[in-house]
Amino acid sequence: MGFFTRSKQNISPESKKRDVPDGQWIKCKSCDEIVHVKQLELHSWVCHKCNYHFRIGSEEYISLLIDDGTFKEYDKKMRSADPLNFEDTKKYTDRINAAIKKTGLNDAVKCGIGKIDGKKVSFSCMDFKFVGGSMGSVVGEKIARAIDRAYEQKIPMILISQSGGARMMEAALSLMQMAKTSARLARLADAKLPFISILTDPTTGGITASYAMLGDINIAEPNALIGFAGPRVIKETIGRDLPEGFQKSEFLLEHGFVDIIVERKDMKGKLSQIIDYTT
C-alpha cells in the first residue's frame, strides 16, 4: 500500500541510523536530559537544565579547584595489603587489583600539595569509583600524612569526601583510621591552622563519623547524600518515619550540620575567599 511507503530518501527503509559513539552522551539522573560529555565538562559536570551535580573523581576535582601545573601528588604508590586474608564473593586482593586496573588509582584517595589562586594548600580528594571510596588503612594513612604536611608547612588543609564508609574487608584496621585522622586534625586545630571539609555525594558511614564533619568550615555540594547509616536502618532502629530528604545537604544546612552549600562552579572562588579569611 502506497500509504505505508516512504518515498523520501532520508526516511527510506534502506537508510541507516547514524551511529553515536559510545560514551559521548550521558543521561542526567535527575531530569533525564541527554547531555554531551564535552558540554558537561564545560559546566563543571553539572546538568545545565536541572543543576544536578554528577559524581566526579579526584582528577576532575583537582582540575577544577587547583591552579594548573601546581599539584604535586604524594604517597601515590601506596597500596592496600590483605592482613586478614579476607574473601567474600572474591578475594580482597583480587578486588583491589581489579579496582587498580579499572581506575588507574592505587587506592580511594589522592593527596598532595597545590595552590588555589596562588595560595598553597594541602589537598586530599577521595574517589568513589575505587571500591566505593571506602576508607581502609591506606586511605587513613594518606590523609593523616596530608594533615601532617599541612601542620609542618603551616598551610590550610582541604579534604573532599566521597565515600560509602569504612572498608570492612579490613575490619578493625579500617575503623582505627577514624581515630588516627581525627587525632591529626586535633593537632592541626591546636596550631590554629584551618581545615576545610567538602562533603559531596555520597558522604556516609565512618567518613561522616570522623574527619568529614570535623572541618572548621564544612562545605557541601547541592543535594549531596550525607549521613551515617542508611534510612532503612535508622527507621528500624528508632521506629519512626523520617523527614523527607533528611540526609541531603539542604536539610543538614537547615539543622546546622554543614555551614554552607556551594555549587561546583563557585567552589574554587569560595575556597580562595575562605582561605583569605582564615589565614
C-alpha positions in Angstrom: 0.0 0.0 0.0 1.3 3.4 -1.0 0.2 5.0 2.2 2.9 3.0 4.1 5.7 3.5 1.5 8.3 6.1 2.4 9.3 8.0 -0.7 11.8 10.5 0.6 15.4 9.3 0.6 16.3 10.5 4.1 13.5 8.5 5.6 13.5 5.4 3.4 13.6 1.9 4.9 17.1 1.4 3.5 18.6 4.5 5.2 20.8 3.7 8.2 20.6 5.3 11.6 23.6 7.4 12.2 25.9 5.8 14.8 26.6 7.8 18.0 30.0 7.0 19.6 29.7 5.2 22.9 30.5 7.3 26.0 29.8 10.7 24.2 26.4 11.3 25.8 25.2 11.0 29.4 21.7 10.8 30.8 21.0 13.1 33.7 19.8 11.0 36.7 17.6 13.9 37.9 15.8 15.2 34.8 16.6 12.6 32.2 18.2 15.2 29.9 20.7 13.8 27.4 23.9 15.8 27.8 27.1 15.7 25.7 30.2 14.9 27.7 32.0 18.0 26.4 29.1 20.2 27.4 29.1 18.6 30.9 32.8 19.2 31.3 32.5 22.8 30.3 29.8 23.2 33.0 31.9 21.6 35.8 30.0 18.3 35.4 26.7 19.9 36.3 23.5 19.5 34.3 22.6 22.8 32.6 18.9 22.0 32.8 18.3 21.0 36.4 21.6 21.8 38.2 22.2 18.1 39.1 25.8 17.6 40.3 27.2 14.5 38.7 29.7 12.4 40.7 33.2 13.1 39.5 36.6 11.7 40.5 39.7 13.1 42.1 41.3 14.1 38.8 38.3 16.2 37.9 38.2 17.9 41.2 41.9 18.7 41.0 41.5 20.2 37.5 38.5 22.3 38.8 40.0 23.6 42.0 43.8 23.5 41.9 45.8 26.0 39.8 47.1 24.5 36.6 50.5 22.8 37.0 50.8 23.4 40.7 49.6 20.0 42.1 52.3 17.6 43.4 51.0 14.2 44.5 52.4 12.4 47.5 52.3 8.7 48.5 51.0 7.8 45.1 52.3 4.2 45.1 50.9 3.2 48.5 48.6 0.2 48.1 46.4 -1.9 50.5 47.7 -5.1 51.9 45.4 -8.0 52.9 46.3 -8.6 56.6 43.1 -10.7 57.2 43.3 -12.8 54.1 39.7 -11.7 53.5 37.4 -13.4 51.0 33.7 -13.0 50.3 32.4 -13.4 46.7 36.1 -12.9 45.7 39.4 -12.4 47.3 40.1 -8.9 48.7 43.5 -8.9 46.8 41.6 -9.7 43.6 39.1 -6.9 44.3 41.9 -4.4 44.9 43.8 -5.4 41.8 40.7 -5.1 39.6 40.0 -1.6 41.0 43.5 -0.5 40.3 43.3 -1.8 36.7 39.9 -0.2 36.1 40.5 3.2 37.7 44.2 3.8 37.3 44.3 4.6 41.0 46.1 2.7 43.7 43.5 3.5 46.4 40.5 5.6 47.1 42.2 9.0 47.9 44.6 11.2 46.1 46.7 13.6 48.3 49.2 16.3 47.5 50.2 19.9 47.7 48.8 22.5 45.3 47.7 26.1 45.0 44.3 27.8 44.9 44.5 31.2 43.4 48.2 31.2 44.3 47.6 30.1 47.9 49.4 26.9 48.9 47.3 24.2 50.5 47.5 20.5 51.4 44.8 18.9 49.3 43.2 15.5 49.5 40.3 14.1 47.4 38.5 10.8 47.8 37.4 8.9 44.7 34.1 6.9 44.8 35.0 4.8 41.8 37.7 2.9 43.8 35.8 0.3 45.9 33.0 2.8 46.6 35.5 5.3 48.0 35.8 3.1 51.1 38.4 4.0 53.8 40.9 1.4 54.5 44.4 1.6 56.1 45.9 3.2 53.1 43.2 5.9 52.8 43.6 6.7 56.5 47.4 6.8 56.4 47.5 9.0 53.3 45.0 11.5 54.8 47.0 11.5 58.1 50.2 12.3 56.2 48.4 15.1 54.2 47.3 16.6 57.5 50.9 16.3 58.8 52.2 18.2 55.7 49.7 21.0 56.4 50.9 21.1 60.1 54.6 21.1 59.1 54.3 23.7 56.3 51.7 25.9 58.2 49.2 25.8 55.4 45.4 25.1 55.2 44.1 21.5 54.8 41.3 20.9 52.3 39.7 17.5 52.1 36.9 16.3 49.7 34.9 13.4 51.0 33.1 11.0 48.7 32.7 7.6 50.3 30.5 4.7 51.2 32.2 4.4 54.6 34.9 2.3 56.2 36.3 -0.7 54.2 35.1 -3.6 56.2 37.4 -6.1 54.3 40.0 -4.7 56.7 37.7 -4.8 59.8 39.0 -3.1 62.9 42.0 -1.8 61.0 39.8 0.4 58.8 37.9 1.7 61.9 41.1 2.7 63.5 41.7 5.2 60.8 38.8 7.3 62.2 40.7 7.9 65.4 44.0 8.4 63.7 42.8 11.1 61.3 40.7 12.8 64.0 43.8 13.0 66.3 45.8 14.6 63.5 43.1 17.1 62.9 43.0 18.0 66.6 46.7 18.8 66.4 46.1 20.9 63.4 43.3 22.8 65.3 45.7 23.4 68.2 48.1 25.0 65.8 45.3 27.4 64.6 45.5 26.0 61.0 42.3 25.8 59.1 40.7 22.5 58.0 38.1 22.9 55.2 35.9 19.8 54.7 34.0 19.5 51.5 31.1 16.9 51.5 30.0 15.5 48.2 27.6 12.8 47.1 27.8 10.4 48.9 29.5 11.0 52.2 28.4 8.2 54.6 29.5 5.8 57.3 32.7 6.1 59.1 33.8 9.0 57.0 30.9 11.1 58.2 31.6 9.9 61.8 35.2 11.2 61.6 37.1 13.7 59.5 34.3 14.7 57.1 32.3 16.5 59.9 35.3 17.9 61.7 36.0 20.8 59.5 36.4 24.4 60.8 34.2 25.0 57.9 32.0 22.2 56.4 31.0 22.9 52.8 28.5 20.7 50.9 27.6 20.4 47.3 23.9 20.8 46.4 21.7 17.8 47.0 24.5 15.6 48.3 23.7 12.5 50.3 25.3 12.9 53.7 24.7 10.6 56.7 26.0 7.7 58.8 23.6 4.8 58.4 21.0 4.3 55.6 17.4 5.4 56.0 16.0 1.9 56.4 18.4 1.1 59.2 17.7 4.3 61.0 13.9 3.9 60.7 14.1 0.3 62.0 16.3 1.5 64.9 14.2 4.4 66.1 10.8 3.0 65.0 9.7 6.3 63.4 9.1 7.8 60.0 11.9 10.0 58.8 11.6 13.5 57.3 11.8 13.7 53.6 15.3 14.4 52.3 16.7 14.3 55.9 20.1 13.2 54.6 20.5 15.8 51.9 22.7 18.9 52.0 19.9 21.3 52.3 18.3 19.5 55.3 21.7 19.4 57.0 22.3 23.1 56.4 19.0 24.0 57.9 19.8 21.9 61.0 23.4 23.2 61.4 25.4 20.2 60.4 27.0 22.0 57.4 28.0 25.6 57.2 27.4 26.4 53.6 26.2 24.8 50.3 28.4 25.8 47.3 27.8 25.0 43.7 30.7 23.3 42.0 31.3 26.2 39.6 31.7 28.6 42.5 33.8 26.2 44.7 37.2 27.4 43.8 36.4 31.1 44.4 34.7 30.3 47.7 37.7 28.3 48.9 40.0 31.1 48.0 37.8 33.5 49.9 37.7 31.2 53.0 41.5 30.8 53.0 41.9 34.5 52.9 39.6 34.9 55.9 41.2 32.1 58.0 44.9 32.5 57.4 
